[in-house]
Amino acid sequence: MLPQELIDHIIDCLGADKETDPKVCKAALQACSQASWSLCIPSRKVLFSEVTLLENTKRRNKDQATAKLRDLAQILQLDPARSHPYLPPLTAHIRVLTIHLDRVPDTILPAHEVTSIICNILPLLTSVEKVSLKTMRYIFDNRFVSCSWDLVNDSKKSALLEFCKSPSIISMHISHVKRLPPNLFTDCPNLKFLSLDCVESPCRDLPASWSTSSAGLQPWTPSLETLSIKFSGEMATLLSEIHQYTEFKSRPPPFMASVSKMDVSSFCLDGLSDWTLIQTVSEPSLQYLRISDIRCEVNFPGAVDFGILKHVEILELQGVFGAEDRGLRTFHHWTTFSTKSNPAKSTSIHTLIFDIEWVGCQKGDEDTVFVPDGGW
């Protein structure tokens, strides 16, 4: 008889196999889970490590989506391991959760039956560490169309807001959602990684309830270490206001006081007001700053001064350049490292990374367009 540690290792290798067809690996794991208890326990752990909740209100797919959600809810609720003192329940194995919101027209609401099933599933998932909330993309349709939070069923809104308060969640990725309430992630107590991609806030003003509710006395995302925000200009502005609000209220710690790494697209910096997001976050702890999707000078503020980033040590600039973008001359108009803003030393940055993709350039063009002056 094989030792249990060796069996566990074999099952883990099977689940981590990237070369074999995933369907073949899944079928093998399902067979193992029905063979014996020694194979069942590690197989369950791998099979249920990642779960996707998918709603679909299109008529031809609605019944299939509903049936899958109902089956999952039944499996989790009737799990025989719940009555066994030495077996962890299936819900304990679910560490990665992806929720797809349906991209419904403004005149259609999500099906109540599907919504209620999701609401029944979420309270069971108490061990999830990574959460992704995104808008579903239909087959044969590659357009990036966002779902509006206003169109989400009220019961599902409440279930999602409550679920995101879970202390087990350490990573959250939200993409292509309009009018997203920021407390979906600010109320997550142990959140370490936050990624916002094409996310719009409901307004640029702070919710009035924050200044009066008892929950407002609690620190929000005090453990946040990494912030990635792409193509979400309004949300970037709102995050800056939240940070300044928490500082004004003298609430220890401020909203993003522990952020050490930030990745922000240049499209979020379309004006000096949004540049304050980096300025305010950089003051306490920011050490690594990556500015991505730089394509031309029109979408970047002209008064950028990296000299004010007193604690940033690594600066990475990523973009796509070609003849029409004038190559690295895009950076020439920046006030890069002004000694006036930081007379003690020019900058704290000791590593500068250019992640540049050259498009439509001839050999030697980089020598022509690269500008060595301007403070670099």
WOPEZI-V934417 format. One record per residue. N is the residue number from 0. RES is the residue in one letter. OMEGA is omega in whole degrees, 0 to 359 (999 if undefined). Layout:
# WOPEZI-V934417
n=N res=RES omega=OMEGA
n=N res=RES omega=OMEGA
This chain:
# WOPEZI-V934417
n=0 res=M omega=182
n=1 res=L omega=175
n=2 res=P omega=183
n=3 res=Q omega=179
n=4 res=E omega=179
n=5 res=L omega=177
n=6 res=I omega=179
n=7 res=D omega=181
n=8 res=H omega=179
n=9 res=I omega=180
n=10 res=I omega=178
n=11 res=D omega=178
n=12 res=C omega=178
n=13 res=L omega=179
n=14 res=G omega=182
n=15 res=A omega=182
n=16 res=D omega=181
n=17 res=K omega=184
n=18 res=E omega=181
n=19 res=T omega=178
n=20 res=D omega=181
n=21 res=P omega=179
n=22 res=K omega=178
n=23 res=V omega=179
n=24 res=C omega=180
n=25 res=K omega=179
n=26 res=A omega=179
n=27 res=A omega=179
n=28 res=L omega=177
n=29 res=Q omega=177
n=30 res=A omega=178
n=31 res=C omega=183
n=32 res=S omega=180
n=33 res=Q omega=185
n=34 res=A omega=182
n=35 res=S omega=180
n=36 res=W omega=181
n=37 res=S omega=176
n=38 res=L omega=185
n=39 res=C omega=186
n=40 res=I omega=179
n=41 res=P omega=179
n=42 res=S omega=177
n=43 res=R omega=181
n=44 res=K omega=180
n=45 res=V omega=183
n=46 res=L omega=185
n=47 res=F omega=180
n=48 res=S omega=178
n=49 res=E omega=182
n=50 res=V omega=177
n=51 res=T omega=175
n=52 res=L omega=187
n=53 res=L omega=174
n=54 res=E omega=180
n=55 res=N omega=183
n=56 res=T omega=174
n=57 res=K omega=190
n=58 res=R omega=185
n=59 res=R omega=181
n=60 res=N omega=187
n=61 res=K omega=183
n=62 res=D omega=180
n=63 res=Q omega=179
n=64 res=A omega=179
n=65 res=T omega=181
n=66 res=A omega=180
n=67 res=K omega=179
n=68 res=L omega=179
n=69 res=R omega=179
n=70 res=D omega=180
n=71 res=L omega=179
n=72 res=A omega=181
n=73 res=Q omega=179
n=74 res=I omega=181
n=75 res=L omega=183
n=76 res=Q omega=183
n=77 res=L omega=181
n=78 res=D omega=182
n=79 res=P omega=180
n=80 res=A omega=180
n=81 res=R omega=180
n=82 res=S omega=180
n=83 res=H omega=187
n=84 res=P omega=185
n=85 res=Y omega=180
n=86 res=L omega=177
n=87 res=P omega=179
n=88 res=P omega=180
n=89 res=L omega=183
n=90 res=T omega=179
n=91 res=A omega=181
n=92 res=H omega=184
n=93 res=I omega=183
n=94 res=R omega=181
n=95 res=V omega=183
n=96 res=L omega=175
n=97 res=T omega=179
n=98 res=I omega=179
n=99 res=H omega=173
n=100 res=L omega=183
n=101 res=D omega=179
n=102 res=R omega=186
n=103 res=V omega=174
n=104 res=P omega=183
n=105 res=D omega=185
n=106 res=T omega=184
n=107 res=I omega=176
n=108 res=L omega=178
n=109 res=P omega=182
n=110 res=A omega=183
n=111 res=H omega=182
n=112 res=E omega=179
n=113 res=V omega=181
n=114 res=T omega=183
n=115 res=S omega=179
n=116 res=I omega=178
n=117 res=I omega=179
n=118 res=C omega=178
n=119 res=N omega=183
n=120 res=I omega=187
n=121 res=L omega=180
n=122 res=P omega=181
n=123 res=L omega=187
n=124 res=L omega=186
n=125 res=T omega=182
n=126 res=S omega=182
n=127 res=V omega=179
n=128 res=E omega=181
n=129 res=K omega=181
n=130 res=V omega=174
n=131 res=S omega=177
n=132 res=L omega=185
n=133 res=K omega=177
n=134 res=T omega=182
n=135 res=M omega=176
n=136 res=R omega=181
n=137 res=Y omega=177
n=138 res=I omega=181
n=139 res=F omega=178
n=140 res=D omega=184
n=141 res=N omega=181
n=142 res=R omega=177
n=143 res=F omega=180
n=144 res=V omega=185
n=145 res=S omega=173
n=146 res=C omega=178
n=147 res=S omega=177
n=148 res=W omega=180
n=149 res=D omega=182
n=150 res=L omega=178
n=151 res=V omega=180
n=152 res=N omega=184
n=153 res=D omega=180
n=154 res=S omega=178
n=155 res=K omega=176
n=156 res=K omega=181
n=157 res=S omega=180
n=158 res=A omega=179
n=159 res=L omega=180
n=160 res=L omega=179
n=161 res=E omega=180
n=162 res=F omega=183
n=163 res=C omega=173
n=164 res=K omega=184
n=165 res=S omega=180
n=166 res=P omega=181
n=167 res=S omega=184
n=168 res=I omega=178
n=169 res=I omega=182
n=170 res=S omega=181
n=171 res=M omega=177
n=172 res=H omega=180
n=173 res=I omega=182
n=174 res=S omega=174
n=175 res=H omega=175
n=176 res=V omega=179
n=177 res=K omega=175
n=178 res=R omega=181
n=179 res=L omega=176
n=180 res=P omega=184
n=181 res=P omega=180
n=182 res=N omega=173
n=183 res=L omega=178
n=184 res=F omega=180
n=185 res=T omega=179
n=186 res=D omega=180
n=187 res=C omega=194
n=188 res=P omega=185
n=189 res=N omega=182
n=190 res=L omega=179
n=191 res=K omega=182
n=192 res=F omega=179
n=193 res=L omega=178
n=194 res=S omega=179
n=195 res=L omega=183
n=196 res=D omega=182
n=197 res=C omega=180
n=198 res=V omega=180
n=199 res=E omega=178
n=200 res=S omega=180
n=201 res=P omega=179
n=202 res=C omega=180
n=203 res=R omega=182
n=204 res=D omega=177
n=205 res=L omega=177
n=206 res=P omega=182
n=207 res=A omega=183
n=208 res=S omega=182
n=209 res=W omega=184
n=210 res=S omega=184
n=211 res=T omega=185
n=212 res=S omega=178
n=213 res=S omega=179
n=214 res=A omega=181
n=215 res=G omega=180
n=216 res=L omega=181
n=217 res=Q omega=177
n=218 res=P omega=179
n=219 res=W omega=181
n=220 res=T omega=183
n=221 res=P omega=184
n=222 res=S omega=185
n=223 res=L omega=183
n=224 res=E omega=184
n=225 res=T omega=179
n=226 res=L omega=175
n=227 res=S omega=182
n=228 res=I omega=186
n=229 res=K omega=174
n=230 res=F omega=183
n=231 res=S omega=187
n=232 res=G omega=180
n=233 res=E omega=179
n=234 res=M omega=177
n=235 res=A omega=178
n=236 res=T omega=180
n=237 res=L omega=178
n=238 res=L omega=177
n=239 res=S omega=179
n=240 res=E omega=178
n=241 res=I omega=180
n=242 res=H omega=179
n=243 res=Q omega=179
n=244 res=Y omega=181
n=245 res=T omega=176
n=246 res=E omega=180
n=247 res=F omega=180
n=248 res=K omega=180
n=249 res=S omega=179
n=250 res=R omega=180
n=251 res=P omega=349
n=252 res=P omega=173
n=253 res=P omega=191
n=254 res=F omega=184
n=255 res=M omega=186
n=256 res=A omega=184
n=257 res=S omega=180
n=258 res=V omega=179
n=259 res=S omega=181
n=260 res=K omega=181
n=261 res=M omega=175
n=262 res=D omega=185
n=263 res=V omega=179
n=264 res=S omega=182
n=265 res=S omega=179
n=266 res=F omega=177
n=267 res=C omega=185
n=268 res=L omega=183
n=269 res=D omega=181
n=270 res=G omega=185
n=271 res=L omega=181
n=272 res=S omega=180
n=273 res=D omega=176
n=274 res=W omega=179
n=275 res=T omega=177
n=276 res=L omega=179
n=277 res=I omega=181
n=278 res=Q omega=184
n=279 res=T omega=181
n=280 res=V omega=184
n=281 res=S omega=187
n=282 res=E omega=184
n=283 res=P omega=194
n=284 res=S omega=187
n=285 res=L omega=181
n=286 res=Q omega=182
n=287 res=Y omega=180
n=288 res=L omega=176
n=289 res=R omega=176
n=290 res=I omega=188
n=291 res=S omega=176
n=292 res=D omega=175
n=293 res=I omega=182
n=294 res=R omega=179
n=295 res=C omega=189
n=296 res=E omega=186
n=297 res=V omega=182
n=298 res=N omega=178
n=299 res=F omega=182
n=300 res=P omega=185
n=301 res=G omega=184
n=302 res=A omega=178
n=303 res=V omega=179
n=304 res=D omega=181
n=305 res=F omega=177
n=306 res=G omega=180
n=307 res=I omega=180
n=308 res=L omega=192
n=309 res=K omega=184
n=310 res=H omega=181
n=311 res=V omega=181
n=312 res=E omega=182
n=313 res=I omega=178
n=314 res=L omega=179
n=315 res=E omega=180
n=316 res=L omega=184
n=317 res=Q omega=179
n=318 res=G omega=179
n=319 res=V omega=183
n=320 res=F omega=176
n=321 res=G omega=182
n=322 res=A omega=183
n=323 res=E omega=180
n=324 res=D omega=180
n=325 res=R omega=175
n=326 res=G omega=183
n=327 res=L omega=174
n=328 res=R omega=174
n=329 res=T omega=183
n=330 res=F omega=192
n=331 res=H omega=184
n=332 res=H omega=179
n=333 res=W omega=166
n=334 res=T omega=196
n=335 res=T omega=182
n=336 res=F omega=184
n=337 res=S omega=179
n=338 res=T omega=179
n=339 res=K omega=181
n=340 res=S omega=182
n=341 res=N omega=188
n=342 res=P omega=183
n=343 res=A omega=177
n=344 res=K omega=187
n=345 res=S omega=181
n=346 res=T omega=175
n=347 res=S omega=183
n=348 res=I omega=178
n=349 res=H omega=179
n=350 res=T omega=179
n=351 res=L omega=184
n=352 res=I omega=173
n=353 res=F omega=175
n=354 res=D omega=191
n=355 res=I omega=172
n=356 res=E omega=181
n=357 res=W omega=181
n=358 res=V omega=176
n=359 res=G omega=181
n=360 res=C omega=176
n=361 res=Q omega=178
n=362 res=K omega=180
n=363 res=G omega=180
n=364 res=D omega=182
n=365 res=E omega=178
n=366 res=D omega=182
n=367 res=T omega=187
n=368 res=V omega=180
n=369 res=F omega=182
n=370 res=V omega=183
n=371 res=P omega=181
n=372 res=D omega=180
n=373 res=G omega=174
n=374 res=G omega=181
n=375 res=W omega=999
